[in-house]
């Protein structure tokens, strides 16, 4: 627990105490009288194997596993207490570098999730024990209810812990909805294990082990791809900022501001990821602009300004072969267009300007105003907000300006 803030310590103790309380209550009330030990041991082993080889996420030191399928099978086969015991085996995970406090927390929160899911299953009319083949249909709705309790509760407990520990950046918020849906889908493996148990018993766990690891591999491939995408973007941004040292951190801040606007106007997860990439790469075309022009302290000549105006098109030329950027191309190409048609490179106006470009134009201007430049010092956020309001309808799309103002008023501005 060393190094954890006191709220995180309190949450850790509360979750562990809650799990112990559940086990104590189950023992005192006789609910552990005659457990199905063979089923319990097989499911615990399956859970432990899956928990010991998770797939890494594209956020630092975070990982996911498909062990919850075994816990949900335990809900059906051995009831709430058995599912809690299966989840508690996470303490014995052989994942390297896993601290004791993390093991205890994982085991406790999995136990709580298993017990809660088991209670939901019973209350919805499910029966514990090996299901009858003829009555398998009766399992589906209670099992769906158990999964709908287990997965969100598991997500919530982990997110609370990371937030209290000051590691909220490790919570993959942008992909959370997609991840949640994927978890609910993979939960059906638990129903498959329970169904197969009626015919082949413990061999069902072995039969399901292969598709479970395929699911784990699919998780890993998806997040490895995301890490690869992010590394590509970061490398290009680093190249730009190395060349134009007056704008260090500019790409990251524009990406953050663009994402705030996109969230405010209700963009979905896929487009949010694309606008984040577009914000990061909006100035990548500066790699094609002479360094002496980018770093010039005095006013630009006509030829130099013309070279600067070409950077959106240069940017599109540089990244056009990167397939995953998708809609980001339009933001990179047109982020210097003006709402009144006086911008470049094509002089588009109002609705002719792609939505991504209208968002990035506001975010880019905001960061320029609030950052130090070779020709002036940074101004405050309120001053920048006022400048954006003045430019609404001429330089900027008023809808995007208003969305950004609302987002900043509600969330504040906290650049990395």
C-alpha positions in Angstrom: 0.0 0.0 0.0 3.0 2.2 0.1 2.6 5.2 -2.2 -1.2 4.9 -2.5 -3.2 8.1 -1.5 -5.4 7.6 1.5 -8.7 7.5 -0.5 -7.3 4.6 -2.6 -6.2 2.8 0.6 -9.6 3.3 2.1 -11.2 1.9 -1.1 -8.8 -1.1 -1.1 -9.5 -1.9 2.5 -13.3 -1.5 2.0 -13.3 -3.9 -1.0 -11.2 -6.5 0.8 -13.4 -6.2 3.9 -16.5 -6.5 1.8 -15.2 -9.7 0.2 -14.3 -11.2 3.6 -17.7 -10.2 4.9 -19.5 -12.0 2.1 -17.5 -15.2 2.8 -18.1 -14.9 6.6 -21.9 -14.5 6.0 -21.9 -17.5 3.6 -20.1 -19.7 6.2 -22.3 -18.6 9.1 -25.5 -19.1 7.1 -24.5 -22.6 6.0 -24.4 -21.8 2.3 -21.0 -23.5 2.0 -22.4 -26.8 3.4 -22.0 -29.1 0.3 -20.1 -27.4 -2.5 -19.5 -29.2 -5.8 -15.8 -29.5 -5.3 -14.9 -31.0 -8.7 -16.7 -28.2 -10.6 -15.3 -25.6 -8.2 -11.7 -26.7 -8.7 -11.9 -27.0 -12.5 -13.5 -23.6 -12.8 -11.0 -22.0 -10.4 -8.1 -23.5 -12.4 -9.6 -22.2 -15.7 -10.1 -18.7 -14.1 -6.5 -18.7 -12.8 -5.0 -19.7 -16.1 -6.9 -16.9 -17.9 -6.1 -14.4 -15.3 -2.4 -15.2 -15.4 -2.1 -14.5 -19.1 -4.0 -11.2 -19.8 -3.8 -9.1 -22.9 -2.0 -5.7 -22.4 -3.9 -2.6 -23.2 -2.5 0.4 -25.0 -2.3 2.3 -21.7 0.6 2.0 -19.2 0.6 -1.2 -17.1 -3.1 -2.0 -17.7 -4.3 -5.4 -18.9 -7.5 -7.3 -19.4 -8.3 -11.0 -19.3 -11.2 -13.3 -20.3 -11.3 -15.0 -16.9 -14.7 -13.6 -16.2 -16.2 -16.4 -18.4 -15.1 -19.0 -15.9 -16.6 -16.9 -13.0 -19.9 -16.6 -14.9 -20.0 -20.3 -15.5 -19.4 -20.8 -11.8 -22.5 -18.6 -11.1 -24.6 -21.3 -12.8 -22.8 -24.4 -11.7 -21.8 -23.6 -8.1 -23.8 -20.6 -7.1 -22.9 -17.1 -5.7 -20.5 -18.4 -3.1 -18.7 -20.7 -5.6 -18.4 -17.9 -8.1 -16.9 -15.7 -5.3 -14.4 -18.4 -4.5 -13.4 -18.8 -8.1 -12.8 -15.1 -8.4 -10.8 -15.0 -5.2 -8.2 -17.3 -6.9 -6.9 -14.2 -8.7 -4.7 -13.7 -5.6 -2.6 -16.6 -6.9 -2.1 -15.2 -10.4 1.4 -15.9 -11.7 1.5 -12.6 -13.7 5.0 -11.3 -13.2 5.5 -8.1 -11.2 2.0 -8.1 -9.6 2.2 -6.6 -6.1 0.5 -8.2 -3.2 -1.9 -5.3 -2.8 -3.0 -5.7 -6.4 -3.4 -9.4 -6.0 -5.6 -8.9 -2.9 -7.6 -6.2 -4.5 -8.2 -8.2 -7.7 -9.2 -11.3 -5.8 -11.6 -9.3 -3.5 -13.3 -7.4 -6.3 -13.7 -10.5 -8.5 -15.2 -12.2 -5.4 -17.7 -9.4 -4.9 -18.5 -9.3 -8.6 -19.1 -13.1 -8.7 -21.3 -13.1 -5.6 -23.4 -10.1 -6.9 -23.8 -11.8 -10.3 -24.8 -15.1 -8.6 -27.4 -13.3 -6.5 -28.8 -11.6 -9.6 -28.9 -15.0 -11.4 -30.9 -16.6 -8.6 -33.3 -13.7 -8.2 -34.0 -13.8 -12.0 -35.2 -17.4 -11.6 -31.9 -19.3 -12.4 -31.1 -22.6 -10.7 -27.7 -23.5 -9.4 -26.2 -26.8 -10.4 -25.6 -28.6 -13.7 -28.4 -27.5 -16.0 -30.7 -30.0 -17.7 -30.4 -30.1 -21.5 -34.2 -29.8 -21.9 -34.3 -26.7 -19.7 -31.3 -24.9 -21.1 -33.4 -22.1 -22.6 -34.5 -21.2 -19.1 -30.9 -20.3 -18.3 -30.5 -17.6 -20.9 -32.3 -14.7 -19.3 -31.0 -15.2 -15.7 -27.4 -15.7 -17.1 -27.8 -12.4 -19.2 -28.8 -10.7 -16.0 -25.8 -12.1 -14.1 -23.4 -10.9 -16.9 -25.1 -7.5 -16.9 -24.2 -7.2 -13.2 -20.7 -8.8 -13.2 -19.1 -6.9 -16.1 -20.2 -3.3 -15.3 -19.5 -3.8 -11.6 -16.0 -5.1 -12.4 -15.4 -2.1 -14.6 -16.7 0.3 -12.0 -14.6 -1.0 -9.1 -11.4 -0.9 -11.2 -12.1 2.6 -12.5 -12.8 3.9 -9.0 -9.5 2.4 -7.7 -7.5 3.9 -10.6 -9.2 7.3 -10.2 -8.6 7.4 -6.4 -5.0 6.3 -6.9 -4.4 9.3 -9.3 -3.9 7.0 -12.3 -7.1 7.9 -14.1 -5.0 8.2 -17.3 -4.8 4.4 -17.3 -8.5 4.1 -17.7 -9.2 3.7 -21.4 -12.2 6.0 -21.4 -12.4 6.5 -25.1 -12.6 2.7 -25.7 -14.6 1.9 -22.6 -18.0 1.5 -24.3 -16.5 -0.8 -27.0 -14.6 -2.8 -24.4 -17.7 -3.1 -22.2 -19.7 -4.5 -25.2 -16.9 -6.9 -26.0 -16.8 -8.2 -22.4 -20.5 -8.8 -22.5 -20.2 -10.7 -25.7 -17.3 -12.8 -24.4 -19.4 -13.5 -21.3 -21.4 -16.0 -23.4 -18.4 -18.4 -23.1 -19.5 -18.8 -19.5 -23.0 -19.9 -20.7 -21.3 -22.3 -23.1 -19.2 -23.9 -20.3 -22.4 -24.4 -18.2 -24.3 -25.9 -21.1 -21.5 -28.3 -22.1 -21.1 -29.4 -18.5 -24.4 -31.2 -18.7 -23.0 -33.6 -21.3 -19.2 -33.7 -21.0 -18.8 -32.2 -17.5 -15.3 -31.0 -16.6 -14.0 -31.5 -20.2 -16.2 -28.5 -21.1 -13.7 -26.2 -19.5 -10.9 -27.7 -21.7 -13.1 -27.4 -24.8 -13.8 -23.7 -24.1 -10.2 -23.0 -23.2 -9.1 -22.7 -26.9 -11.8 -20.1 -27.9 -11.1 -18.3 -24.7 -7.5 -17.9 -25.6 -8.5 -16.9 -29.2 -10.6 -14.2 -27.6 -7.6 -13.2 -25.4 -5.5 -13.1 -28.6 -8.1 -10.9 -30.4 -8.1 -8.5 -27.4 -4.3 -8.3 -27.5 -4.2 -7.8 -31.3 -6.7 -4.9 -31.1 -4.8 -3.1 -28.4 -1.4 -3.8 -29.9 -2.8 -2.2 -33.1 -3.9 0.8 -31.1 -0.4 1.1 -29.5 1.1 0.9 -33.0 -1.1 3.7 -34.2 -0.3 5.9 -31.3 3.5 5.2 -31.7 3.2 6.3 -35.4 1.4 9.5 -34.5 3.9 10.3 -31.7 6.9 9.8 -34.0 5.5 12.2 -36.6 4.6 14.8 -33.9 8.1 14.5 -32.4 9.6 15.1 -35.9 7.5 18.3 -36.3 8.3 19.6 -32.9 12.0 18.9 -33.2 12.0 21.1 -36.4 9.8 23.9 -34.9 10.9 24.1 -31.3 8.7 27.1 -30.6 5.6 24.8 -30.7 6.7 22.0 -28.3 3.6 20.3 -27.0 1.4 22.2 -29.5 0.2 19.0 -31.2 -0.8 17.3 -28.0 -2.7 20.4 -26.7 -4.5 20.9 -30.0 -5.5 17.2 -29.9 -6.8 17.6 -26.4 -8.8 20.8 -27.2 -10.2 19.2 -30.4 -11.3 16.2 -28.4 -13.1 18.4 -25.9 -15.0 20.1 -28.7 -15.8 16.8 -30.4 -17.1 15.3 -27.1 -19.2 18.4 -26.5 -21.0 18.1 -29.9 -21.6 14.4 -29.3 -19.2 12.6 -31.6 -19.0 8.8 -31.3 -15.9 6.8 -30.1 -14.5 6.1 -33.6 -14.7 9.7 -34.7 -13.3 10.9 -31.4 -10.2 8.7 -32.0 -9.9 10.1 -35.6 -10.2 13.8 -34.3 -7.5 13.1 -31.7 -5.2 11.9 -34.5 -6.1 14.8 -36.7 -5.3 17.2 -33.9 -1.9 15.5 -33.3 -1.0 15.7 -37.0 -2.6 18.9 -38.1 0.9 20.6 -38.5 2.8 17.6 -39.9 3.1 19.5 -43.2 5.6 21.8 -41.5 8.1 19.0 -42.2 8.0 20.3 -45.8 8.6 24.0 -44.8 12.2 25.3 -44.5 13.4 25.4 -40.9 14.6 29.0 -41.3 11.1 30.1 -42.1 9.5 28.2 -39.2 12.0 29.7 -36.7 12.2 33.2 -38.1 11.7 35.9 -35.4 10.8 38.8 -37.7 7.9 39.2 -40.2 7.7 36.8 -43.1 8.3 37.8 -46.7 5.7 37.1 -49.3 7.5 34.0 -50.5 8.0 32.7 -46.9 4.3 33.2 -46.1 3.4 31.3 -49.3 5.6 28.4 -48.1 3.8 28.4 -44.8 0.4 28.3 -46.6 1.4 25.1 -48.4 1.9 23.1 -45.1 -1.7 21.7 -45.0 -1.2 20.2 -48.5 2.2 19.0 -47.6 0.7 17.4 -44.5 -1.8 15.5 -46.6 1.0 14.3 -48.9 2.9 13.0 -45.9 0.1 11.0 -44.3 -2.2 10.1 -47.2 -0.9 6.5 -47.1 -1.8 5.9 -43.4 -5.1 4.2 -43.7 -6.3 4.4 -40.1 -6.4 8.2 -40.2 -9.6 8.1 -42.2 -11.5 11.4 -41.6 -8.5 13.0 -40.1 -7.2 13.7 -43.6 -9.8 16.5 -44.0 -8.9 18.1 -40.7 -5.2 18.1 -41.7 -5.9 19.6 -45.1 -8.4 22.3 -44.3 -7.7 23.5 -40.7 -6.6 26.9 -41.9 -9.8 27.6 -43.9 -11.9 30.5 -42.5 -15.7 30.5 -41.9 -16.0 33.6 -44.2 -14.0 31.9 -47.0 -10.8 33.9 -46.6 -8.6 31.0 -45.5 -6.3 28.6 -47.3 -5.5 26.4 -49.1 -8.8 26.3 -51.0 -10.8 29.2 -49.7 -13.7 27.1 -48.5 -16.4 28.8 -46.4 -18.9 27.8 -43.7 -20.5 24.4 -44.3 -18.1 23.7 -47.2 -15.3 23.3 -44.6 -15.1 19.7 -43.2 -16.3 19.3 -39.6 -12.9 18.1 -38.4 -11.2 21.2 -39.9 -13.7 23.5 -38.2 -13.0 21.9 -34.9 -9.2 22.0 -35.3 -9.2 25.6 -36.4 -10.7 26.6 -33.0 -8.4 24.3 -31.0 -5.3 25.5 -33.0 -6.1 29.2 -32.5 -6.8 28.7 -28.8 -3.4 27.0 -28.2 -1.6 29.6 -30.2 -3.1 32.4 -28.1 -2.4 30.7 -24.8 1.2 29.6 -25.7 4.4 31.6 -25.8 5.6 32.4 -29.3 8.8 34.0 -30.6 6.8 37.2 -31.4 4.6 37.4 -28.2 4.0 36.0 -24.7 1.1 33.7 -23.9 -2.2 35.1 -22.9 -4.7 33.8 -20.4 -7.5 31.4 -21.1 -10.2 34.0 -20.5 -8.5 36.3 -23.0 -8.3 33.4 -25.5 -12.0 32.7 -25.0 -12.8 36.3 -25.8 -10.7 36.2 -28.9 -12.5 33.1 -30.1 -15.9 34.7 -29.5 -14.8 37.8 -31.5 -13.7 35.5 -34.4 -16.9 33.4 -34.4 -18.8 33.8 -37.7 -15.8 35.3 -39.5 -12.7 33.2 -38.8 -14.3 30.3 -36.8 -17.5 28.3 -36.9 -19.7 29.7 -34.1 -21.0 26.3 -33.3 -17.5 25.0 -32.6 -16.6 28.1 -30.6 -19.7 27.8 -28.4 -19.0 24.1 -27.8 -15.4 24.8 -26.8 -16.5 27.6 -24.4 -19.0 25.3 -22.8 -16.5 22.5 -22.4 -13.8 24.7 -20.9 -16.4 26.3 -18.5 -17.5 22.8 -17.3 -14.1 20.9 -17.3 -11.5 23.7 -17.3 -8.3 23.6 -19.3 -5.6 21.1 -18.0 -3.1 20.6 -20.8 -0.5 17.8 -20.3 
